[in-house]
Structures are given as C-alpha cells and as structure tokens.
Amino acid sequence: MVKILNLNVKEIGESLKNAGNLNISPLIIYGSDNLPENAEPMCSIDRCIAKAVTEISIKNKMHPLYISKETFKGCCPGAMTYLGYTKPLKYIKYFVSTGNEKFSGGDAEYLKASPELVEKFIESLGEIKKIKKYLIIQKCEDFKDNANARSFLCFGKGEQIRNLASLIHFRTENPFNAINMPFGPACSTFITYPAGLAEKTPKDTAFVGPVDPTGNVWFPPEYMAIGIPVDLAIKMHEDIENSFISKRPNVAYPETRDEIVP
C-alpha cells in the first residue's frame, strides 16, 4: 500500500504517457472513502468492468469510474471475486475448465484443463481484499487526492507497451521477475494484480495482458494493457532521463524503419 505524498500522480501519468508515446491517457487506480466529482458506477456502463474501463478510455471519454459494495449489482460475478467483494462461486472451477451440468447448463470456457487446476490457481492468489469504501479508476491528469493510490493502468499498441516494459527493465537485476503475464480475467490484469489486492501477488511486478480470450470479442486486437504498481511507476518516472527513452529516442520510436514484407 502506497500513499503518494511527495510525487504528483499527474506528473507520473504524464511521464508514462510520454515514455510510451501513448495516445490514451494513463489511469490511476486507488481506494477512497469519498468519490470524485462526476464519478459513475462501472457496471452502469457494462457488466464487465474491464470492458467498461477499456471502452471509455480508448474512446477518450474517460471520467471517474467506481465500484463499491452498494453498486456491484449487475456486475460480472467474477469481477466481484477479483475485487474482493465476494468469495468464488462454488461451481466456478467447472465453468472455467470442463463444465458441470449443475452449473450454467454445463457451459464451460475450457481455459483450464481441469477443475482441480482452477482450485490450485485460486489458492495461489491467497485472500483478495477490497480497498476502502470505493475502488476508483480515473485519468491521472484528473487526480486530485493523495488517497490510497495503488497502481497505474496504460493501454497501448505493441511498440508502446514494449518500450514501457523495457523502461521497467532499466533498473532490474533479475530479468524474469519484473514483468508478468498471468492467467486470470481482464479485470485481474487491470486491477487485482497490479493494485496488490490478492495476498500472494508478487511485489515490484508489472502485469501485461489481458490473456483471457473471452475478452477478445471487445478488446481491440492491436492493443495490450500494462498494470504498474505505484512504487514501480515511480522508479520508471525517475529513470526516464537516464534511459534509452531520453538518450536514444530514435531507437525507441524510429523515424525511419526497415520494413519486413511478408
């Protein structure tokens, strides 16, 4: 848990936007007992909160979105689990894997080879805890509160996300631990893991995705998302001046390219 007091969220967001050459404003995810002006419940936009955040962010219509115990009616039950409001449904292990006639008519997503693997996956997360009264997502540039800031969320195309990932590695010693592409629904990539809601989430790790193919129907195929814990984003902000982003901008974003023709 990090409180940003001496470093402005707007400044970090602007650094991430510039470093990634992003055309979509980075978002801040935080908890608060108070709502910002014009905040809207996420599930009033779509039952899938990841879709709601993606849609209005990419369309550049992003205003503060929030979720609370009072507003998750109509939301995807999975999201309620991954945001710490409810326990996993009894039969979710079958739905995610091979199906069971007692749940949803035997429908299944076939994302895991067996119900037992789903159980092991859920155990690996540890307890998932909600933060504060409201979980809020909004543009960094609109952030006015030094509240319980947890993580940043950036949407970008391949090169943009690659460069942000490379900036993370500017400071790493172990090349395998700093960036992860874990299993889970899109909301876990966007919020649960980078915001540290799950007890056993690795520290100082960014999360790229989503890897859940059930979101392919709405998530643009050319985009990826990266969720970055606050502490890691601060390091990225501090490293821009001395890294390839500033020292070799034409390498990060070439003006001329060697075209590979299929």
MARBAZA-68280 format. One line per field, with one value per residue: residue in one letter; chain; x, y, z of N, C-alpha, C in turn. Coordinates in steps of 0.02 Angstrom, whole numbers, m for minus. Layout:
REM MARBAZA-68280
type = c(A:...)
mol = c(A:...)
nc1 = c(X:...)
nc2 = c(Y:...)
nc3 = c(Z:...)
cac1 = c(X:...)
cac2 = c(Y:...)
cac3 = c(Z:...)
cc1 = c(X:...)
cc2 = c(Y:...)
cc3 = c(Z:...)
REM end
This chain:
REM MARBAZA-68280
type = c(M:V:K:I:L:N:L:N:V:K:E:I:G:E:S:L:K:N:A:G:N:L:N:I:S:P:L:I:I:Y:G:S:D:N:L:P:E:N:A:E:P:M:C:S:I:D:R:C:I:A:K:A:V:T:E:I:S:I:K:N:K:M:H:P:L:Y:I:S:K:E:T:F:K:G:C:C:P:G:A:M:T:Y:L:G:Y:T:K:P:L:K:Y:I:K:Y:F:V:S:T:G:N:E:K:F:S:G:G:D:A:E:Y:L:K:A:S:P:E:L:V:E:K:F:I:E:S:L:G:E:I:K:K:I:K:K:Y:L:I:I:Q:K:C:E:D:F:K:D:N:A:N:A:R:S:F:L:C:F:G:K:G:E:Q:I:R:N:L:A:S:L:I:H:F:R:T:E:N:P:F:N:A:I:N:M:P:F:G:P:A:C:S:T:F:I:T:Y:P:A:G:L:A:E:K:T:P:K:D:T:A:F:V:G:P:V:D:P:T:G:N:V:W:F:P:P:E:Y:M:A:I:G:I:P:V:D:L:A:I:K:M:H:E:D:I:E:N:S:F:I:S:K:R:P:N:V:A:Y:P:E:T:R:D:E:I:V:P)
mol = c(A:A:A:A:A:A:A:A:A:A:A:A:A:A:A:A:A:A:A:A:A:A:A:A:A:A:A:A:A:A:A:A:A:A:A:A:A:A:A:A:A:A:A:A:A:A:A:A:A:A:A:A:A:A:A:A:A:A:A:A:A:A:A:A:A:A:A:A:A:A:A:A:A:A:A:A:A:A:A:A:A:A:A:A:A:A:A:A:A:A:A:A:A:A:A:A:A:A:A:A:A:A:A:A:A:A:A:A:A:A:A:A:A:A:A:A:A:A:A:A:A:A:A:A:A:A:A:A:A:A:A:A:A:A:A:A:A:A:A:A:A:A:A:A:A:A:A:A:A:A:A:A:A:A:A:A:A:A:A:A:A:A:A:A:A:A:A:A:A:A:A:A:A:A:A:A:A:A:A:A:A:A:A:A:A:A:A:A:A:A:A:A:A:A:A:A:A:A:A:A:A:A:A:A:A:A:A:A:A:A:A:A:A:A:A:A:A:A:A:A:A:A:A:A:A:A:A:A:A:A:A:A:A:A:A:A:A:A:A:A:A:A:A:A:A:A:A:A:A:A:A:A:A:A:A:A:A:A:A:A:A:A)
nc1 = c(42:30:51:45:131:235:262:187:39:m13:103:178:91:95:229:232:146:217:337:293:242:105:m63:m173:m236:m148:m211:m258:m274:m359:m405:m537:m631:m713:m798:m741:m786:m921:m914:m950:m1039:m954:m1021:m1133:m1104:m1057:m1079:m962:m823:m695:m713:m791:m702:m601:m670:m721:m604:m521:m601:m582:m665:m655:m706:m711:m729:m811:m825:m919:m979:m1112:m1142:m1119:m1217:m1277:m1153:m1020:m1003:m877:m789:m825:m772:m634:m610:m623:m746:m832:m832:m762:m878:m962:m963:m878:m754:m783:m845:m743:m659:m694:m832:m994:m1144:m1225:m1204:m1239:m1298:m1203:m1113:m949:m785:m664:m534:m445:m367:m428:m547:m478:m358:m403:m442:m317:m259:m339:m308:m175:m179:m210:m293:m410:m429:m539:m519:m534:m689:m732:m676:m584:m561:m477:m424:m252:m219:m328:m327:m344:m327:m230:m254:m277:m179:m144:m104:m54:m131:m105:m149:m98:m20:78:220:222:190:296:406:378:389:524:580:549:639:758:807:815:886:864:801:681:577:514:411:254:141:5:m116:m293:m446:m482:m502:m423:m294:m295:m327:m331:m205:m95:m134:m118:m216:m235:m174:m55:11:152:281:333:310:255:107:56:m66:m234:m243:m351:m453:m590:m619:m586:m682:m716:m599:m481:m387:m258:m209:m132:m128:m48:m24:37:115:117:243:334:304:347:486:505:471:574:682:677:750:883:880:858:744:754:889:906:799:763:786:693:574:577:610:626:605:652:566:481:425:293)
nc2 = c(m60:108:278:419:558:650:649:688:618:656:699:581:505:581:563:425:423:499:426:306:350:363:368:362:412:375:284:299:194:180:182:251:341:434:502:559:707:690:552:386:233:84:m29:24:53:m62:m236:m305:m249:m227:m213:m98:0:m6:29:164:228:209:273:400:458:458:467:481:319:203:74:m9:m89:m63:m46:m154:m232:m320:m328:m425:m581:m639:m529:m471:m561:m549:m420:m423:m424:m533:m710:m844:m919:m1074:m1168:m1116:m1168:m1271:m1207:m1126:m1223:m1377:m1391:m1424:m1506:m1458:m1324:m1178:m1246:m1336:m1265:m1212:m1136:m1187:m1147:m1194:m1353:m1438:m1447:m1457:m1393:m1261:m1242:m1248:m1136:m1032:m1046:m1007:m870:m821:m730:m610:m441:m304:m126:14:112:143:85:162:219:326:457:500:633:698:675:717:687:630:500:324:271:146:84:103:107:70:83:24:6:m126:m85:23:m32:m122:m35:29:m82:m110:2:m25:m128:m61:m45:m171:m319:m456:m532:m598:m576:m452:m419:m486:m604:m654:m787:m761:m663:m514:m407:m441:m425:m288:m229:m311:m383:m285:m185:m250:m323:m458:m572:m648:m590:m557:m441:m278:m294:m284:m304:m379:m391:m411:m591:m669:m752:m737:m605:m561:m527:m396:m325:m226:m298:m253:m194:m191:m204:m133:m153:m64:m63:66:98:46:121:246:227:207:333:409:358:392:502:458:345:245:302:441:460:392:418:396:264:207:253:245:354:318:158:m15:m102:m254:m364:m474)
nc3 = c(0:m45:m15:m109:m82:m98:m231:m379:m444:m566:m629:m639:m718:m836:m869:m896:m1005:m1099:m1107:m1158:m1274:m1285:m1345:m1271:m1119:m969:m826:m654:m515:m367:m191:m93:31:m13:m155:m315:m411:m524:m535:m590:m575:m618:m671:m725:m851:m915:m883:m872:m797:m843:m980:m980:m930:m1027:m1145:m1129:m1103:m1216:m1308:m1268:m1175:m1043:m879:m699:m634:m527:m403:m278:m128:m132:m265:m350:m403:m540:m598:m670:m593:m575:m574:m454:m366:m396:m358:m225:m159:m149:m117:m219:m332:m302:m407:m500:m534:m620:m727:m779:m823:m876:m869:m792:m767:m670:m661:m746:m852:m896:m971:m1021:m1013:m1047:m1013:m924:m891:m801:m663:m543:m567:m575:m443:m381:m439:m386:m251:m257:m265:m141:m8:m68:m52:m37:m64:39:44:m83:m240:m361:m527:m633:m748:m739:m751:m699:m566:m398:m267:m131:m98:m65:m167:m285:m409:m583:m744:m910:m1081:m1237:m1401:m1480:m1492:m1404:m1277:m1269:m1256:m1134:m1052:m1071:m1011:m879:m858:m855:m730:m673:m597:m598:m739:m750:m662:m657:m744:m783:m856:m815:m787:m785:m774:m873:m785:m678:m727:m755:m630:m504:m487:m514:m423:m305:m236:m216:m100:m118:m224:m324:m277:m336:m473:m640:m740:m886:m1014:m1074:m1048:m1059:m1166:m1179:m1180:m1304:m1395:m1373:m1337:m1418:m1551:m1581:m1469:m1305:m1125:m983:m814:m678:m524:m399:m336:m428:m541:m499:m499:m636:m684:m626:m695:m828:m883:m887:m963:m1114:m1167:m1160:m1197:m1317:m1414:m1548:m1564:m1480:m1538:m1693:m1830:m1962:m2037:m2057:m2166:m2153:m2267:m2294)
cac1 = c(0:73:20:87:127:286:268:120:11:m18:170:196:50:122:292:215:116:271:385:262:212:36:m117:m227:m213:m141:m261:m237:m321:m349:m462:m554:m696:m750:m799:m726:m842:m946:m899:m1004:m1028:m928:m1068:m1186:m1080:m1058:m1073:m890:m791:m636:m738:m813:m642:m568:m710:m724:m536:m499:m642:m563:m722:m643:m719:m700:m772:m801:m866:m924:m1025:m1181:m1152:m1098:m1274:m1275:m1085:m996:m986:m805:m758:m836:m723:m567:m602:m625:m812:m865:m791:m776:m937:m947:m952:m837:m699:m807:m859:m679:m624:m727:m904:m1031:m1214:m1260:m1189:m1248:m1316:m1145:m1069:m880:m740:m606:m473:m402:m375:m468:m571:m427:m310:m435:m437:m247:m249:m372:m267:m112:m191:m220:m354:m417:m461:m559:m486:m576:m760:m739:m619:m594:m515:m486:m364:m202:m221:m385:m321:m337:m325:m174:m285:m245:m159:m117:m71:m69:m152:m92:m168:m55:m7:135:282:215:196:364:451:366:419:597:596:548:700:816:831:811:943:837:759:622:527:487:351:219:82:m26:m184:m346:m488:m453:m504:m367:m235:m303:m336:m316:m133:m53:m154:m100:m274:m226:m125:8:36:223:294:375:298:203:67:36:m121:m260:m233:m415:m481:m661:m624:m565:m739:m720:m534:m452:m333:m192:m191:m118:m130:2:m39:101:110:140:315:370:293:391:553:505:471:640:733:667:802:946:869:853:687:781:955:904:728:753:785:628:522:615:579:627:604:664:503:482:367:279)
cac2 = c(0:167:344:466:623:696:643:700:567:686:700:512:487:616:530:361:438:521:371:256:383:339:414:352:436:326:286:285:152:195:174:312:342:488:497:621:737:658:481:344:162:48:m76:59:56:m131:m284:m321:m186:m218:m186:m29:42:m4:64:237:254:211:324:464:485:433:506:435:261:174:16:m16:m142:m43:m35:m209:m268:m321:m337:m493:m612:m649:m466:m460:m603:m523:m356:m435:m414:m597:m771:m877:m961:m1145:m1207:m1079:m1211:m1310:m1161:m1104:m1280:m1426:m1389:m1468:m1498:m1423:m1252:m1144:m1294:m1372:m1221:m1209:m1093:m1228:m1108:m1237:m1423:m1475:m1408:m1458:m1339:m1198:m1238:m1232:m1066:m988:m1050:m972:m799:m800:m690:m548:m392:m241:m68:72:106:144:74:214:223:388:483:529:706:724:652:774:663:587:443:259:256:78:64:137:63:100:47:44:m44:m168:m48:66:m74:m148:17:37:m141:m102:52:m61:m168:m17:m49:m239:m365:m520:m515:m641:m563:m384:m414:m550:m608:m709:m810:m728:m620:m449:m363:m457:m392:m215:m203:m354:m397:m225:m148:m290:m344:m528:m578:m678:m557:m539:m370:m243:m328:m257:m358:m366:m433:m471:m654:m704:m747:m720:m534:m544:m500:m323:m292:m217:m347:m222:m163:m227:m162:m147:m127:m50:m40:135:101:32:178:300:212:220:406:434:331:414:548:423:284:249:343:509:459:365:419:370:192:190:268:263:396:275:87:m67:m137:m325:m379:m547)
cac3 = c(0:m52:m18:m146:m50:m122:m303:m406:m488:m632:m658:m657:m776:m894:m885:m928:m1071:m1143:m1116:m1201:m1334:m1283:m1365:m1223:m1054:m915:m774:m586:m478:m296:m146:m56:63:m46:m228:m352:m446:m586:m535:m614:m562:m676:m700:m761:m920:m939:m827:m869:m780:m886:m1043:m968:m924:m1093:m1195:m1122:m1104:m1286:m1342:m1239:m1138:m975:m819:m643:m626:m461:m382:m206:m107:m149:m337:m392:m430:m613:m620:m679:m528:m571:m555:m383:m331:m407:m324:m154:m130:m137:m125:m283:m335:m289:m468:m549:m556:m677:m783:m808:m852:m921:m864:m748:m783:m615:m664:m810:m904:m920:m1010:m996:m1051:m1067:m1003:m883:m910:m753:m606:m491:m582:m556:m371:m365:m459:m337:m190:m268:m259:m72:4:m106:m9:m67:m34:57:29:m156:m285:m412:m583:m671:m781:m693:m757:m661:m497:m352:m199:m113:m65:m66:m236:m288:m471:m645:m799:m975:m1141:m1293:m1453:m1466:m1481:m1345:m1218:m1268:m1230:m1062:m1020:m1072:m960:m815:m854:m847:m661:m646:m594:m621:m796:m755:m610:m657:m785:m781:m899:m779:m800:m748:m815:m889:m727:m634:m756:m749:m562:m448:m479:m504:m362:m247:m198:m199:m46:m139:m284:m319:m269:m386:m536:m684:m768:m955:m1038:m1042:m1082:m1059:m1234:m1179:m1192:m1373:m1433:m1363:m1329:m1485:m1561:m1587:m1406:m1243:m1066:m932:m748:m646:m455:m390:m322:m490:m585:m475:m524:m708:m690:m608:m740:m897:m906:m898:m1001:m1187:m1186:m1171:m1227:m1385:m1433:m1615:m1558:m1450:m1587:m1754:m1882:m2021:m2016:m2107:m2173:m2168:m2310:m2293)
cc1 = c(44:30:67:78:175:294:198:99:6:50:192:156:75:187:279:187:171:320:357:235:139:m13:m178:m201:m206:m193:m230:m293:m308:m413:m474:m621:m740:m745:m779:m788:m858:m927:m960:m989:m1006:m981:m1129:m1168:m1082:m1050:m1001:m853:m729:m657:m758:m754:m608:m605:m708:m655:m511:m538:m628:m623:m717:m659:m712:m753:m759:m844:m865:m973:m1096:m1194:m1132:m1155:m1272:m1205:m1070:m977:m911:m768:m767:m789:m653:m556:m612:m692:m848:m814:m808:m839:m918:m928:m908:m779:m719:m817:m795:m644:m669:m802:m933:m1105:m1254:m1249:m1196:m1259:m1258:m1098:m999:m839:m678:m541:m422:m418:m421:m493:m518:m374:m338:m430:m367:m232:m278:m333:m203:m119:m191:m284:m353:m457:m479:m523:m536:m650:m771:m673:m632:m541:m529:m420:m316:m206:m278:m380:m305:m325:m262:m198:m245:m227:m124:m77:m93:m88:m142:m116:m122:m49:60:199:279:223:266:413:440:395:495:619:595:614:763:848:835:878:922:788:692:565:490:422:320:159:38:m96:m234:m388:m456:m451:m447:m302:m237:m297:m307:m242:m92:m71:m141:m158:m269:m166:m56:35:110:233:336:371:243:168:40:m19:m172:m245:m297:m448:m555:m672:m606:m621:m745:m652:m500:m391:m264:m167:m171:m125:m73:m18:24:90:142:216:356:363:336:462:557:509:540:693:729:726:866:940:866:796:710:846:954:832:715:757:717:572:554:575:576:635:622:601:513:418:354:285)
cc2 = c(62:229:391:535:673:695:643:645:593:685:631:490:519:584:464:372:457:465:319:284:363:391:406:370:380:338:271:244:163:182:237:303:397:481:563:646:699:584:440:271:125:6:m43:65:m13:m177:m307:m256:m173:m189:m114:19:49:39:139:268:261:263:394:499:467:485:458:380:230:112:13:m72:m127:m41:m95:m253:m263:m329:m411:m522:m623:m587:m453:m502:m571:m454:m362:m426:m479:m653:m803:m920:m1035:m1183:m1171:m1122:m1254:m1266:m1140:m1162:m1321:m1430:m1438:m1454:m1461:m1347:m1227:m1194:m1332:m1330:m1219:m1165:m1130:m1188:m1146:m1310:m1462:m1429:m1404:m1404:m1271:m1188:m1217:m1159:m1018:m988:m1009:m897:m776:m760:m627:m499:m329:m183:m12:60:103:126:118:209:287:408:512:605:738:708:710:753:621:526:379:237:189:64:108:86:101:54:71:m11:m77:m131:m6:25:m104:m98:30:m23:m136:m51:21:m98:m126:m27:m121:m274:m434:m506:m551:m620:m497:m376:m483:m547:m666:m727:m770:m685:m552:m403:m378:m426:m318:m191:m249:m363:m333:m185:m188:m312:m417:m536:m601:m648:m541:m464:m343:m277:m293:m316:m337:m414:m390:m534:m696:m697:m730:m645:m513:m513:m425:m288:m287:m261:m317:m192:m215:m177:m181:m113:m122:m27:28:140:92:91:237:289:226:296:435:413:357:455:511:361:298:294:414:509:436:362:390:294:169:198:292:306:359:203:42:m110:m210:m343:m454:m578)
cc3 = c(0:m53:m54:m114:m82:m198:m334:m454:m559:m668:m680:m718:m840:m917:m921:m998:m1121:m1158:m1164:m1266:m1342:m1308:m1321:m1154:m1004:m860:m707:m552:m404:m256:m108:m22:34:m121:m260:m389:m510:m591:m554:m598:m625:m711:m730:m835:m952:m880:m819:m856:m823:m953:m1035:m966:m992:m1142:m1188:m1121:m1176:m1326:m1316:m1206:m1064:m922:m760:m640:m557:m452:m307:m191:m129:m224:m380:m416:m507:m641:m630:m611:m520:m549:m481:m340:m336:m377:m249:m120:m113:m143:m193:m279:m331:m352:m519:m575:m615:m739:m818:m843:m899:m914:m814:m759:m730:m618:m735:m867:m933:m962:m978:m1042:m1076:m1064:m960:m898:m863:m697:m550:m503:m565:m481:m349:m382:m407:m272:m197:m260:m186:m65:m39:m65:m47:m31:m22:40:m47:m189:m346:m465:m621:m704:m729:m693:m718:m586:m451:m280:m187:m76:m78:m136:m238:m351:m529:m698:m864:m1031:m1198:m1344:m1438:m1449:m1417:m1281:m1213:m1238:m1156:m1024:m1017:m1021:m891:m805:m848:m778:m634:m645:m620:m678:m797:m709:m616:m695:m792:m827:m872:m805:m758:m795:m825:m828:m679:m660:m745:m677:m509:m436:m469:m442:m299:m205:m176:m153:m71:m205:m275:m316:m326:m454:m574:m719:m837:m975:m1074:m1083:m1085:m1128:m1236:m1189:m1263:m1414:m1425:m1356:m1397:m1495:m1564:m1521:m1353:m1186:m1020:m867:m707:m574:m446:m379:m386:m539:m564:m501:m599:m721:m678:m659:m811:m923:m924:m942:m1076:m1209:m1202:m1209:m1300:m1410:m1502:m1617:m1530:m1502:m1651:m1802:m1949:m1999:m2075:m2112:m2191:m2206:m2308:m2362)
REM end
